[in-house]
Amino acid sequence: MKPYYKLVTGFLYLFPMVFSLASYADGMVVDKVYHPYVLPFEREVEWRMLSRKTQSGNVLAQRAGLGWAIAETVTVEGYAIGERDTEDNFDLAAYELEMRWQVVEQGRYWADWGILVELEKQHKTSAYEAAIGLLFEKEFGKLSLTMNGFVVREWGSAVENEWEGEFRAQIRYRYMSEFQPAIELYSGEDFIGVGPAVIGLYRFQGQKQLKWEIGFVTELSQSVNDHSFRLAVEYEF
Amino acid sequence: MCNRIKLILLGFVGILYMSSLSADNTISLVLRDHLFIPAQLEVPANRKLRLVIDNQDMTAEEFDSFDLNREKVLFPRRKSVIYIGPLSPGEYRFFGEFSPNTAQGLIIAKESRDAS
């Protein structure tokens, strides 16, 4: 085996290990795999839906977001998050502010890197969450490997103060713009889930485009039923 | 020990930086009157390339190519750099999002001995 491949293989093993050092159980891990790219002038509205079915019932979470690029390589996005609990009550649950920074020019180095910072506050309770994430993407011909590693801090009087780690990965085959099949992995908070996804993009005039992501994730680490269906629609203008 | 690690890291970053700026791999394009000039380029396959686009128009354009997996805003009166490849031999289309009917181009990647 060539030293180059050893380096690549070693890195691909190390990245998820570093970010899964601390995992505790109190939330939903399946969300979205972030790409480390930002376009100047980018503005977007986004809607995400996650339906998680476990033996104790079904939990639905939705979030609506508005984002815009504030610099050539930095974009910010604000979200309102609503959740329906197992007793069928749907309500505003939290707000979130997110900043994504494209650190290197796409394709310039061996891989592309970005940084994501998030701050979330629960609507009705004193519970806060801050996260910093490292975003990675590497092309292998028509395949794109994307990995996100997050370190999360939770605090407040309504939650236990703790550190968490999360890891997300996606291998996407860029078959055609409207149809890009993928395999996704989500790990963290005692959860390891894997499943198929489809990503697509339809372009209108100018910068206007519609992106969608549909994924189905099955929990692997527990013997109980735990399936998540996620849908994200993003309109850029 | 700490200095040694810093030196290794600096060397690594330096190698990456130099390898990304190799002048031999630079290809130049001009965007004028919402047209890419030349509209067709032959490039060596299996090499990382530095595509420099000089947007001479007074308006911004957005370089877009699903084939190349690149999107980049080309600011007016400015040169922008897009790193592409290594490309397998074949054809790769690109266009300008703001003038998709006129700003179109094609990159043809050929094995080194065939590329002009």
HADDOCK unambig.tbl for C-alpha pairs under 7 A between the chains (distance, minus, plus):
assign (segid A and resid 39 and name CA) (segid B and resid 72 and name CA) 6.81 0.50 0.50
assign (segid A and resid 39 and name CA) (segid B and resid 73 and name CA) 6.91 0.50 0.50
assign (segid A and resid 40 and name CA) (segid B and resid 73 and name CA) 6.66 0.50 0.50
assign (segid A and resid 106 and name CA) (segid B and resid 83 and name CA) 6.69 0.50 0.50
assign (segid A and resid 107 and name CA) (segid B and resid 83 and name CA) 5.03 0.50 0.50
assign (segid A and resid 107 and name CA) (segid B and resid 84 and name CA) 6.01 0.50 0.50
assign (segid A and resid 108 and name CA) (segid B and resid 20 and name CA) 5.98 0.50 0.50
assign (segid A and resid 108 and name CA) (segid B and resid 83 and name CA) 5.45 0.50 0.50
assign (segid A and resid 109 and name CA) (segid B and resid 16 and name CA) 6.34 0.50 0.50
assign (segid A and resid 109 and name CA) (segid B and resid 20 and name CA) 6.76 0.50 0.50
assign (segid A and resid 177 and name CA) (segid B and resid 66 and name CA) 6.65 0.50 0.50
assign (segid A and resid 206 and name CA) (segid B and resid 97 and name CA) 4.97 0.50 0.50
assign (segid A and resid 206 and name CA) (segid B and resid 98 and name CA) 4.56 0.50 0.50
assign (segid A and resid 207 and name CA) (segid B and resid 97 and name CA) 6.43 0.50 0.50
